[in-house]
Amino acid sequence: MKRQGQLLEQIADLNNLYKAFYKAQKGKHSKPYVFAFRKQLQVNLQRLKYQITSGVVETGNYHTFTIYDPKKRLICATPFAQRVLHHALMNVCHASFENHQIASSFASRSGKGTYAALDKARHYNQRYRWFLKLDVRKYFESIDHAILKQQLHRLFKDQSLLLLFGQIIDSYSTAGQKSVPIGNLTSQYFANHYLSVADYYVKQVLQVPAYVRYMDDMVLWHHDKKALLAMGYRFQEFIARELLLLLKPFCLNENRKGLPFLGYLLYEKQVRLAPRSKKRFVATSLLYDAHLQTGLWSQKQFANHVMPLVAFTEYANAREFRKNVYSTLVASEE
């Protein structure tokens, strides 16, 4: 694929920076840091334009916090100006990352996403008898900076842009110059791109008949159990050698036993919530209800938070489960 060049001028263009600002502030209009940036919007965007063109951007200074959704994750929130920068970069560079992806990759892509990945997985689950579910151990923490930079060098030829990407990558690391911070827009693109070489290995070298990847959650399907397991071991060796990544223990099973994928259990003819998703739904529903009952949230705030929570369960056959949870909540309030 032809490398892209001369992109920095497009990134620093004020029209692109305005567009990036409006994307970065989405859903955060009332935040004080957004108000402060917007109050001097033209000055702030001109400053950002100068930083981009001069090659000296502000990076780092992350605000970190831990979430448990569904597992423990350290989230790194960047200062707002850097969020605008990341959107400005990806407004222009998105197409280059997108063009390198295969059809079976579903994370951080327009027109793809979680439910498209699930639909494709259900389709393959109905066609093949065996699945092999693979998951990278501590994926974001394991991304090697040197390898990532080499990958970006093969994708872009604009040295100024590559230096800018390098500053963002080097702004955060764990031992051995590894890791990209969870929470950055650029990290989503970097992490999705990092495994794209593995996608091509699966399709072109291993010639797996059916494959889906959502970030570091990967599923391979085959009619032959032994052949599928052999492919899994070859894949494991490949990403250890080429990407310095380690897989969690394999999950190999027949589709009638239920494929655990993205918070659901996928069967031939139905979808159920995974046990951890049920646990999360109950705990989060209790928390949201407490916020409503104590007056911390208005009815509108409560509804805004509950709607996506319910929407997640609606993909599964979970009507009775939801009914039981909400019946319990109502009973506890009487």
N, C-alpha and C positions, 0 to 999 in steps of 0.2 A: 504494500500500500504506500502511496506517495506521502512523504512527510510534509506537514504543513508549516509554512513560514510566513513572516511579515504579519503576525497577528497582534503584536503589542500595540500598534497604533489603533487598531479596532477596539482593543480592551480599554485603552486610555481615553477613547472618544467620550466626550461629555454626554452624548445621548445614551451611550451604553452605561455610563456611570449612573445617570438618572434612573434608567431601567433597573439597574442593580440595586439601587437604594429602595425602590418601591417593592422589589422582591424581598429584600432583607427585612423590611419593616412589616411585611404581611403578618397579621395576627398579633402584632406587638405595638400597635399605634399608640397605646396609652402608656407604654413604658417610659420612665424618665430619660433613659439614655437615648431613646429614639427621638423624643421631644427635643432634647438638647442638640442632637445632630441635625434634625430638621430645621431648628431655629436658625442655624447658620449653614444651610444646605449648600449654597453655591460655594461658599468659602471651603467647606469640608470636601466637596467634590473636586474643587480645583487643587486642593492639597493632595488628595488621593491621585489625581491625574499626574501631578509633579512626581510623586513617589514612584508611580509605575514607570514613567518615562525616564526617570533618573536611575531606576534600578535599586533604590533604597527604600523598601517598604517596611512598615512596622509589622512585626510578627511576634507571636507568643503572648505573654501576659495573660495566660488562660485563667479563667475562674473555674475551678473544678468542684464537682459534687458527685455523689454516688447515688445511683438509682438501683432498684431491684425489680426489673420489669422485663422478663421474668427472672433473670439472674443478675447477679451483682455486676454493675458496669460503672467505670469511672468516666463521667462526661466532662469534656473540656469546652467551656463556652468562651469564644473569642470576644474581644471588644467589638462594639458594633461597627466601627469603621473597617475592621478586617472582614466582617461578614459581608459588607458591601463589596470589598475587594474580591472576595471569593465568588460572589455572584457575577461580578464583572468578568472575571476570568472564565467562568463556565458558560456565561452567555455566548462567548465567542468560541471556546474550546470544546463545548459539548459535542458538536458534530464530529470532531476528530476522534473523541473517545467512543462515540456512538458507532461510527463506521468500523471500528475495530472489533465490535462485539458480534457474537454469533446469535442466531435467533433464539437459542435455548437459554440465554442469559437474561434475567428478568429484573435485577435490582438497579436502582438509580437510572432508569431509562423511561423516556416518554412513551406512553402507550403500552407499557409493560406493568410491572408492579406485582404485589403479593398475590392478588386474585387471578391474574393472568398466569402466574407460575403455578398456582394451585389447579387451575383449569387444565393446563397442559399435563401436570402430574396425574390428575385423575384420568385423563385420556390415555396416557401410557399405562397406568395401573390396570386399565380394563383390557389392554392389548397383550401385556406380558405377564408371565406368571411370577417371576422373581424380581425383587428390587434390592439395590444396595445403596443405603443411605450413608453419606460421608459428611463429616463436619470437621473443620480445622480447629485444632486446639489453640485457644487464645489468639484468634486470627489477627485482629487489629494490632495487638501487641507484638506480633511476630513478623510483620511486614518489614523487610530489610531495606534500609534507605538506599544503599548502593545499587541493589537490584532494581528498585523502583525508579531511580534516576536513569538507569540504563534503558529501562522500558520507555520512559518518557522521551529520552533522546532518540529512540527509534520511531517515535510518533510525531515529534516536532523537531524542526531544524532551526527555529528562531532561538539563538543563544540567549538573548535577553529574557525571553519567556522562560527558558529552561533554568536560568539563574534565579528568576523569581519563584518558580516552582521549588527550586532547591532551598531557598530561604524558608519557604513555608514548611517543607519537609523537615528541615533541620531545626525548626522552632520547637520541636517536641520529640523526645526519644526516651527509651528505656536503655537498659544495659546493651552494649554492642551496637549502638546506632540502629535500633529497630523501633517500630511502632509509629502509627499515625493516630492522632487524637480523635476519639469518638465524639461526634458533635459538629465537626467541621464539614461544610459542603464539599470542600476539596477532598477531604478524607474519603467521602463516599465514592467519589469518582476514582481516586487513587486505588482504593481497596477493590473496587469492582474490576478495574483494569488489571490489577496485579495478577489476578487469577485467569485472565483471558487467555494467556498462553497455555494454561492447563485445559481450557475449553477446546482449543485446537488439537491438543494432544489426544483428548478423549475422542473427538470426532474423526480426526484424520489418521491417527496412528493406531489407537485401540479399536477404532471403528465400532464404537458402542451404538447399537441400533436406536436407543432412546435415552435421552439425557436432559436434565433440567438443573440449572444452577440459580440460586437466589443468594447473592453475595458469597458466603462460604458454606452455605447449605447446598449440598449436591446430591442428586439421585441418579443412579444408572439402572436401567432395566434390561432384562434378557430372559429368554425362555430356558436357558441352560444355567443352572446354579453354579456348576464348576467353572464354566467359562466366565461368568460374571465375577466370581471370587478372584480368579486369576487376573482379570482386568483391574480389579480393585487393588491388588498388590502391586501391579505395574504402575498404576496411577500414584499410589503411595510413595513408591520409589522415585518417581519423576518429580513430584512437588518437593520432596525432601532434598533432592539433588539440585534442581533448578531454582527453587523458590525458598529453600530453607524452612519449609513448613512441615508441621507434624499433624497427622490426623488423629482424631479420637478413635476409640475402638469401632470397628465396622458394625453396622446394623444391617444384616442380611436376612431376608425373610420372604415368605410368599405374600402376595398382595392380599390374600384373604385374611391374613393376620392383622392387617392395618398398617399403613405407611405413616409414620410420624413425620410431619412436614409443616413447618411454619405455624405451629400452634394447634394443628388439627391432626386427626387420625383419618386417613383416606382409605376407604374400602371400595370394592368394586361398584357397589350401588348406593353408597351413602357416605356422608362425612360426619364425623363426630368431633367434639371438642377434645383436645388432649387433656389429660388429668391436670397438668400444670396450668392450662388455660382456664379450666373450671375453677381451680383454686384462686387464680388471679382475679377472675370475674367476681367471685364471692367477696374477696377481700376488698377489691376496689369499689364494689357496690356498697359495701358497709361504710367505707370511708366517705364516699360521696353523699350517702344518706345522712351521715353524721354532720357533714358540712351544711347540708340543707336544714336539718332540724335545729342546729345551734345558731343559725342565722349567719354563718360565715359566708354562705353562698345565697344568692337570690335564686328564685325559681328558674330564671333564664340561664344563669351560670350553671346551675345543676343540669339543666337540659342539654346545654352545649357540651358538657363533659360526658353525659350518659349516652348521647346519641352514637358516638363512635364506638363506645364500649359495647352497646347492643348490636351495632352493625357488624362487629367482629363475630359475634355469636350467630348471626343470621345466615352466615355462609354454611353453617353446620345444621344438622338435625337436632336443634337444641331448644325447641319451643317449651317443652315440659320442664327442662332444666331452668330456663329463665323464669317460668311461671312459679316454680317452687322457691327460687331465691327471693323473688319479689313478694311472694306470699309470706315468707318468713320475716321479711323486713316490715311489712305492714302489721303483722301480728305483734312484733316486738315494740311497735310504736303505740299500740292500744293499751 
